[in-house]
């Protein structure tokens, strides 16, 4: 109820004004903190000289962002440009062999960057999981895949396998673990799809084509095997009207976002400040809350840009990759919270939906979510922070289901039916406001540190109560209402109200009798 309920226009204008004012206020405080503390000792390692003409230093705490768009930018551009060129030539001359060309170029690129020993290690895992997939036992494929994944997350197996790769350069550890981790997930997808294949088995060549597709190899996203197999082997390479224009526009948009992020990192050190606990204790509640929120927004932007660049290239190859993650600003329910839609699609397809069924049974939902977050914790790497994050998000997801089922009981359903849809929307937004900050705090824990998350929670809920708590919750309520308004308009576009059918003809005899 209330999905398409509209609010008065002046009310929405008021929410916009409040939200913009609060965001500018918090950003101003973070800017002041960044400017006045740029020479602190704790900043020396991560705040480095930036653009000469800006006259300011740059926050370089995010190694992954700096690697992609600064340190190894030329290498990334060279490798992906080569893929695009060879793929285009093959698509023009022999489109039926393009998936094979993808594989050959990917293997050569991996061999050039990591060496023959690494390629051999990857191939050995592919052969192992392919052999197990021939048995066509779903549980065995899961056990083998998760056991193999664990060998890249726990000692001494990590060091033993890393020892096969000789030589060293700054990017090698990131490429090693990224390529191995995503390889195991892709092999699991292949094995599970092979279990579902009724006639025969997929060949190991199809697995190698799937795994060594270069744009997805090191950093994802994961595209499940069934989708990749159909799309990569489709000889019909025609495009829809305007599709190429949309791809170019998407590429320019990502370039623009990269420039904006680079500018912002010169003026707001949102990645370095959370590591300085002494400084955090002296800044205002608003600056601390805004810092926690901006850290999540930044992580979403980074994921959207990095996956977006890869997705743009894969769309040039006539693939339909997983969509970018949903913006953290638009999240107020746990069921839609994810930063990697590829991993999310993988877990939903093979674990969550498989075990949870229709998601209307509390026990099935609990088992499905426990298994899902257990695999997610293994994927992220076992550790106390990861375990706490997984437990809290699993609890949040199930608590949402319990609460939703509780409020479908009497007298709550009768009360909601008695009030207007707009009022129902306002009441729901109040509950969503607390849910929003629960999601923020849970994910700040995973992205920053336990100490930072505890400090934000303490200042927001205890030390800042009641003024900071009520003010932040009211601003968040305004944000939730604007999100709901956007969803309402999108729902009207996607599913407009149908034209009501004409009334049935009136029976004159029945009308006289009445």
N, C-alpha and C positions, 0 to 999 in steps of 0.2 A: 504494500500500500504506500502511496505517496511518491512512487518513482517518477510519475509525470506531473506531480503537483507543483504548480508555479507559486512563487512568492511575489509580493508587490515589487515593482521596479525600484522604488525608492529604498526599500529594504536591502536589495542587492547592491545598490550604489553605496549605501552606508557600509556594508560589509567590505566592499572594495577599498573604500577610503581607510577604514580601520586597518585592514591587512597591509596595504601599501605603506602607511605611516609607521606601523610596527616594524616592518622589514627594513625600511630605511633607517629607522632609529637604531636597531640592532647592528646593521651594517656599519653605521657611523661609529659606534663604539668599538667594533672589531677593527675598523680602520685606524682609529686612534691608538688602540693597544698595539697594533702592528707597527705603526710609525714611531711610537715612543719607546719601543722595546727591541728595535731591530738589531741592536748591538749587544744583546744579552749573551752570556757565555753559552747558554743552552741552544742558542740560535746559530752558532757559528758553523755547525756541521751541515745544517739543512737549509739555511738562508744564505744563498750565494749571490754574487754579483749578477744582475740581470741585464736587460737591454741597456745599452750605453746611453741612448737618448732619453730613457725614462728617468734616469737619475735615482733609481731605487733598486734594492735587492729583490731577489725572487725566491719564493718558497719552493724548494726542490725536494721536499720530504718524501714525495710519492715517487719511488724508484720506477715503478711500472709506467707511469705517465711520462717521466723524463726519458725513459728508454725508447718509448714509441715515437715521441715527438721532439726529441732533442738529441740525446746521446747517439742512438743508433738509427736515427731517422733516415739517413741515406741508404743504409743496408736494407731497411724494411721496404722503402720505396723501390729499390732495385729488384728485390726478390719478387714483390707483388707485381711490379710492372712487367717483369719477364713472364710471369704466369699469364697475365692478361694478353700479352702479345702472342705467345704460343697457343693459348686457348682460342684466340680469335682466328689465327691462321688455320688451325685444325677445324674450327667450326665452318670455315668457308670451303676448305678443300675436302675434308673427310669427316663430316659430323658424326657418323656412326662410330668413330674411333676416339671421340673426344675424351671420354672417361678414361681411356687407356693413356692418352697424352697427359691428362691431369696427374695420373699416378706416376708416370715416368718423370715428369718435371718435378713433382713433389719429392720423390725419392732422391733425385739428383740434388735438389736444394737442401734437403736434410743431410745428405752425405757431405756436401760442401761445407755446411755450417757446423756439423757435429762429428763427422768422421764415420768410418766404416763400422767401428765397434758399436756405436750407438744405433746405427741402422740394423745391425745384426741383433742387438738386444730387442729392438722393437719387433723385428720379424719373428724372433723366438716366442714372444708373448702372443703374437697374432696366430702362429702355428699352434701353440698350446691351446688357446681358447677356441680356435677353429676345430681342432680335433675333438674337444669336449662337446662342441655344438652338434657334432654328428650323432651323438647319443640321443639327442632330442628330449632331454629331461630338463625342464625349466628350472627346477630347484638346484640341479647340479651346475647349470650355467651360472646361476646367481652365486652359489658358494664359490665356484672357481674364480669368477670375475672379482668378487669382493675380496677374496683371499689374495689374489694377484694385486689388486689395488692397495691392499694393506701393506704389501712389501715395499711400496713407494712412500709410505707414510710413517713407518716405524723402523727403528734401529734393531738389529744391525743390518737389516736387509737393504736399507737405503744406501749405506756406505758401500756395501758389497757390490751392488749393481752400479753405483756411480763410479766405482773403481775401474769398470770396463772402459769408461770414456776418458781418454788421455788428453793432455793439453788443458789450457785454461784461458779464458777471457771473461770479461765482466758479465756478459750475457749468458754464458754457458749454463750456470745452475738454473736460471729461470727457464731456459729452453729445454733443459733436461727433464725437469719435473713437469713442466707444462705438456710437453710432447708425450711423456710416458703416461701421465694421468688421463689425458684425453684419449689416448690410444686404448687404454683398458676400458673406458666407458663406451667407446665406439665398438670394440670387440664384444662387449656385453650386449649392446643393441643388436649387433649382427647375430650373435648366438641365440638370443631370445626370438628374433624374427625367423631364424632358421627352424626353431622348434615349432613355430606356427605354420611353416610351409608343409603342405600335405604331400606334395609330389616331389620326391627327391630332396636334394640339398643345394644350396647356393655354393658356387665354386669359391675356392680360396682367392682366386683372382678378383672376384667381386669384393671380398673383404679388403684386399690391398688397395683397390681403386678407391674404396670408401675411406680407408684410414689415411692414405697419403695424399688426399686432396689438400694442397698446401695452405690455402687461406684458412682452413679450419684446424690444421694439424697442431700447431703449438698452443694456441690460445682460444680455440673454439670459435663460435658456439657449437654445441653438439646438435647435429641434425640426425634424427633417428634413421636407421638404415633403410626402412621401408620407403621413406620419402626420398632419400638420396638415390636409391636404386632406380626408382621410377623416373625421376627427373634427369639424372645424369645419363640415362640410356634412352632418353626420348630423342629420336632423330628429327622431330618437328621443332625447328628453332625459330619459328615466327614469333613476333612480339605483338602485344596489343597496341592499339593506337595511343600514342603519348607515353608509352612505357619508357622509351629511351630518354625522353625529356625528363621524366620523373627521376630516373636514375642519376642523370647529370645534376638535377636540382638537389637531390639528396647528397651527392658528393660535395657540392658547393656549400650546403648547409653545414655539413660536418667540418669543413674547412673554416667556416665562419665561427663555429662553436670553439674550435681549437684555439683560434686567435683570441676570442673573448676570455677563455679560461686562462690563457697565458697572461693577458692583461690583468685579470683579477688576482692572479698569484703574485703579481708585483705590488699589490696594494693591500691585500688581506692575507695574512699568513695563517689561514684556517687549518692547515695540516701540521704546522710546527707548534703552534700555541698549545694544543692539547697535551703535548709531551712535557710541558713545563708546569708542574703542579703548584709551585710557589707562585707563579704568575697568575694561575687560574684562581687561586684563593683570594686574590686582590681585585679581580675585575667584578663588574656588576652582574647581578642576576640575569639581566636582559642580554648582556654580552655573552654570558655563558650558555644560556638557552639558545640564543641565535647561533652560537658557534657549533653546538651539537647538531642543530638542524641543518646548517650549511655543510657540515661534514657529510651528512647523508645525501644531501642534494649533489655535492661534488662527486661522491662515489657513484651516484646514478648517472651523472653527466659523463663521467669517465667510462662507465660500462656502455652507455648508449653510443658514445663516439667510437670506442674501440670496436665494439661489435658492429656498429653502423658502417665503419670503413670496410670491414670484412664482408658484411652483408651486401654492400654496394658492388664489390668485386664479384661475389658469388651470383648476384643478379645479372651481371654482365655475362656470366656463364650459363644463363637461363635456369638458375636454381631459385627456389623460393625458401630462403633461410628463415630460422626462427626470428620473430620480431624482437626489437630492442626491449629492454625491461621497462615496466611501467614506472613513471616518475614517482619518487617518494612523496612528492607533494600531493599526488592523487590517491594515496593509499590510506585508508582508514579501517580496513578489515584484513585480518591475517591471511585469509584465503587467497589474496591477490599479492601478497608480499614476496617478492623475489628480485634479485639483482641480475640473474642469469637465466633468461627464458629458455635457453637450450637445456640446461640442467633441470629446470623446472618441468619442461615438457617430457624429458626422459623419466624423471621420477613419477610424474603423474601417470604416464602411459604404462610403465612397467611395474610400479609399486602401488601408488596411492589409489588410483582408480581401479586397479586390478583387485586390490584387497578390500577397498572401501565400498565397492559396488555403487549404489545410488546415493551413498553418504547420508542416509536417513536413519541409520542405526548407530546408537551411541558406542556400543562395543566394537563394531566393525570399524567405525571411524577412528576410535582410539588406537586399535591395532595398526590400521593403515598409516596413521600419522606417526606413530612410534617408529615403525619400520622406515618410513620416508625420512624422518629427521635423523634416524640412526645412520642411514647411508649418506645423508648430507654431511653429518659430522665426520664420517670416515673420509669423505671427499675433501673436506676442508682441512683435515689433519687433526687427529685426536689431541686434545688438550683441555685443561679445565675451563678455559674461556669458551671454547667451542662447545663443550658439553653443556655448560650453563646456557649458552645461546640457544642450542638445540632444544633443551628442556623447556625453556621459557616460551619459545615460539610454538613448540608442540602443545604446551598447556594453553597458550593463547588461542590457537586454532580450535582446540576442543572446547574451551570455555565459550567461544563464540557459538558453537553448535548447541551446547547445553543451554545457553542463554536464549538463543533463538527458539528452541523447542519449549522452553519454560514460558516464554511470552506468547506462545500460540495457545496456551491454556486459558481457561476462564479464571478470573473475570477480565484478563488483559485484552483478549481478542474482542470482547464486547465493548470495552472502553475505547479501543482504537477505532472500531466501526462507528462509534457514536460521535467522535470528534471529526473535524475537517481534515482533509488530506494534507493541507499546508501545515496544520498544527502537528499532525503525525510526523511530518518531515522535520519540524523543529525539535520535537522530542527525541527522535532518532538521532539527530545531529548532536544533541547533548551527550548521549551515550557514545557516539562515534568519536567525540572529542577526547574522552579518556582513553579510548582504544588507540587513537592516533599517537598519543604520547607514550603509550605502552610499547607500540611498535618502534617508535623512535629510540626509546631507552634500550630496548632489547638489541637493536641493531647497532647502536653506538657502542655497546659492549663488544661486539664482534669486530667493528671497524677500528676502534681506538684502543681502549684498555679498560680493565675492570675499575681502576681507580678513577678514571675520567667519568665513567658511567655512574659510579657511586656518588661522585661530587655533584654531577648534574641532577641526579634524583634527590639528593639531600637539599640542594639549594632550591629546587623547584617545589618540592612537596613539604619540606620541614622548615628549613631556615627562612625561606621566602614566604611562608604562609603567614597571613592570608593574601597579602597584596600581590606578590609576584604570581602565586598560584592562580588566583582568580583572574588576573589580567591576562596571563599566558593562555589560560583555558578559554577565555572569551575571544581572544584573537584567533585561537585555533578553531573555535566554533564558527567564526566568520569564514575561515578557510574551508571548513567542511561544507558549509552552505554553498560556497562558490563552486566547490567540486561537484556537489549534488546538482547544481544548476547546469553545469556543463554536461553531466550525465543525463539530465532530463532532456536537454536539447538534442543530444546524440541519440537518445532513445526515440524521440519523435521523428528523427531523420531515418533511423534504421527500421522502425516499426510504427509508422503513422497509424492513427486510429482509422480503422476501416469504415467505409460508408455503411451506415446501418441498412439492413435489408428493408424493403417496403413492407408495410403492415399487411397482414393477410386480409382478404375480403371478409366483410361482416355478413354473417348469415341473417337475412331479414327475419326469418321465423324465430330465431333465437333472440333477436333484438326485440321483437314484439312480446315474446314471453317475459323478458326482463321488464 
